[in-house]
Amino acid sequence: MLAGTVAGGLGALLGIGGGVLLVPLLNRGLDLPFSQAAAISLVGVLGTSAAMSTTSTARRLLNPRLALLLLVFSVSGAVVGAKTVHLLQTRTLELIFGATAALVAVSMLARASRRNILPDVGQPLGVLDGRVFDDDTGRDVVYRVRRLPLALVTSAAAGLLASYVGVGGGIVIVPVLNAWCGVPMRVAAATSAFMIGVTAVPGVTGYYASGLLGDFHLAGATVAGVLAGYRLGSRQSGAAPVWRLKILMAMILAAVAAMYLR
């Protein structure tokens, strides 16, 4: 439950679903097999996404058009992952998990100070562009979605990772949307938090069919913690400067990468 609380708080702040923390804690902390830890983590991801729907801040920042478009690709990737995860050895899954965390950490650090916002001067916006209130500057700003093909490919890869290693895909979607596609950090986090619940469903279904979700006590305790943690994290999401969120995310991912790549 404590792990779920921390993971839920991270989900609210960073939109990563918390799986990047839940999997190591369950796998290395509680000595659960990697696949079982991934299965329970995906249930926690469902809880994070459900909690998001209850907060007004996340709904204000969400880009629904972009989320629905990306979901087509992330769910497709998740279905493929759920059907092929049994073909991979545990060590292979651990290496995929660690390598992904390392690459995303480097990407976040390289662009930690970049902001993807423009002054709101009433200019017309594209179908996927958006207008939000920026807590850091205290005014309305606009953003434009760029490199859409990259976002689509990344979403498919994120869905694959969700089913493989139980991370919900947010650790890939959020950095790419923010660093390369012109989406502000908080908008990327809210959009990812909406997406990860739907993306996690194929993986949860596959793990359940494989018998890896037999211990519902752990899954239930994890979700209870996630719901509490998300509410706590969402209250702080507007107060934390964006660059600090990026540094925090990079530090967490670097630690996870070191754990699984050694």
Backbone hydrogen bonds, N-H to C=O, Kabsch-Sander energy under -0.5 kcal/mol:
donor,donor_aa,acceptor,acceptor_aa,energy
5,T,1,M,-2.1
6,V,2,L,-2.2
7,A,3,A,-2.5
8,G,4,G,-2.8
9,G,5,T,-2.0
10,L,6,V,-2.1
11,G,7,A,-2.2
12,A,8,G,-1.9
13,L,9,G,-2.0
14,L,10,L,-3.2
15,G,10,L,-0.6
15,G,11,G,-1.7
19,G,16,I,-0.6
21,L,18,G,-1.4
22,L,18,G,-2.6
23,V,19,G,-2.5
25,L,21,L,-1.9
26,L,22,L,-2.8
27,N,23,V,-2.8
28,R,24,P,-2.7
29,G,24,P,-1.2
30,L,25,L,-1.1
32,L,26,L,-2.2
37,A,33,P,-2.6
38,A,34,F,-2.5
39,A,35,S,-2.0
40,I,36,Q,-2.4
41,S,37,A,-2.4
42,L,38,A,-2.0
43,V,39,A,-1.3
44,G,40,I,-1.9
45,V,41,S,-2.0
46,L,42,L,-1.8
47,G,43,V,-1.7
48,T,44,G,-2.2
49,S,45,V,-2.3
50,A,46,L,-2.2
51,A,47,G,-2.5
52,M,48,T,-1.9
53,S,49,S,-1.1
54,T,51,A,-1.6
55,T,52,M,-1.6
59,R,55,T,-1.5
60,R,56,S,-2.0
61,L,57,T,-1.7
62,L,58,A,-1.7
67,A,63,N,-2.4
68,L,64,P,-2.5
69,L,65,R,-2.0
70,L,66,L,-2.5
71,L,67,A,-2.0
72,V,68,L,-1.0
72,V,69,L,-0.6
73,F,69,L,-0.7
73,F,70,L,-0.6
74,S,70,L,-2.6
75,V,71,L,-2.6
76,S,72,V,-1.0
77,G,73,F,-2.3
78,A,74,S,-2.2
79,V,75,V,-2.3
80,V,76,S,-1.9
81,G,77,G,-2.4
82,A,78,A,-2.5
83,K,79,V,-1.5
84,T,80,V,-0.9
84,T,81,G,-0.6
85,V,81,G,-1.8
87,L,84,T,-2.0
88,L,85,V,-1.5
93,L,89,Q,-1.9
94,E,90,T,-2.2
95,L,91,R,-2.3
96,I,92,T,-2.2
97,F,93,L,-2.3
98,G,94,E,-2.6
99,A,95,L,-2.8
100,T,96,I,-2.2
101,A,97,F,-2.0
102,A,98,G,-2.2
103,L,99,A,-2.3
104,V,100,T,-2.2
105,A,101,A,-2.0
106,V,102,A,-2.1
107,S,103,L,-1.9
108,M,104,V,-2.4
109,L,105,A,-2.2
110,A,106,V,-2.1
111,R,107,S,-1.0
112,A,109,L,-1.2
114,R,111,R,-1.0
118,L,142,V,-2.5
120,D,140,D,-1.0
121,V,119,P,-1.1
130,G,143,Y,-1.9
132,V,141,V,-2.2
134,D,132,V,-0.5
134,D,139,R,-2.8
135,D,133,F,-0.6
138,G,134,D,-2.2
139,R,134,D,-0.9
141,V,132,V,-3.2
142,V,118,L,-2.5
143,Y,130,G,-2.1
146,R,181,C,-2.6
150,L,147,R,-0.5
151,A,147,R,-1.5
152,L,148,L,-2.3
153,V,149,P,-2.3
154,T,150,L,-2.5
155,S,151,A,-2.0
156,A,152,L,-1.9
157,A,153,V,-2.2
158,A,154,T,-2.6
159,G,155,S,-2.2
160,L,156,A,-1.9
161,L,157,A,-2.4
162,A,158,A,-2.2
163,S,159,G,-1.6
164,Y,160,L,-1.8
165,V,161,L,-3.1
166,G,161,L,-0.6
166,G,162,A,-1.4
167,V,161,L,-0.5
170,G,167,V,-0.7
172,V,169,G,-1.3
173,I,169,G,-2.4
174,V,170,G,-2.1
176,V,172,V,-1.8
177,L,173,I,-2.6
178,N,174,V,-2.3
179,A,175,P,-3.6
180,W,176,V,-2.3
181,C,176,V,-1.2
183,V,177,L,-2.4
188,A,184,P,-2.9
189,A,185,M,-2.4
190,A,186,R,-2.3
191,T,187,V,-2.6
192,S,188,A,-2.4
193,A,189,A,-2.5
194,F,190,A,-1.6
195,M,191,T,-1.8
196,I,192,S,-2.8
197,G,193,A,-0.6
198,V,194,F,-0.7
199,T,195,M,-2.4
200,A,196,I,-1.8
201,V,197,G,-0.6
201,V,198,V,-0.9
203,G,199,T,-0.5
204,V,200,A,-2.5
205,T,201,V,-2.6
206,G,202,P,-2.4
207,Y,203,G,-2.7
208,Y,204,V,-2.4
209,A,205,T,-2.2
210,S,206,G,-1.2
211,G,208,Y,-1.4
212,L,207,Y,-2.3
214,G,211,G,-0.7
216,F,214,G,-1.3
219,A,215,D,-1.2
220,G,216,F,-2.8
221,A,217,H,-2.5
222,T,218,L,-2.3
223,V,219,A,-2.2
224,A,220,G,-2.2
225,G,221,A,-2.0
226,V,222,T,-2.4
227,L,223,V,-2.5
228,A,224,A,-1.6
229,G,225,G,-2.9
230,Y,226,V,-2.7
231,R,227,L,-1.4
232,L,228,A,-1.8
233,G,229,G,-2.8
234,S,230,Y,-2.6
235,R,231,R,-1.1
236,Q,232,L,-0.7
236,Q,233,G,-1.0
237,S,233,G,-1.0
239,A,236,Q,-0.7
240,A,236,Q,-1.6
245,L,241,P,-1.6
246,K,242,V,-2.1
247,I,243,W,-2.1
248,L,244,R,-2.7
249,M,245,L,-2.5
250,A,246,K,-2.4
251,M,247,I,-2.4
252,I,248,L,-2.1
253,L,249,M,-2.3
254,A,250,A,-2.4
255,A,251,M,-2.1
256,V,252,I,-2.1
257,A,253,L,-2.5
258,A,254,A,-2.3
259,M,255,A,-1.7
260,Y,256,V,-1.8
261,L,257,A,-1.9
262,R,258,A,-0.8
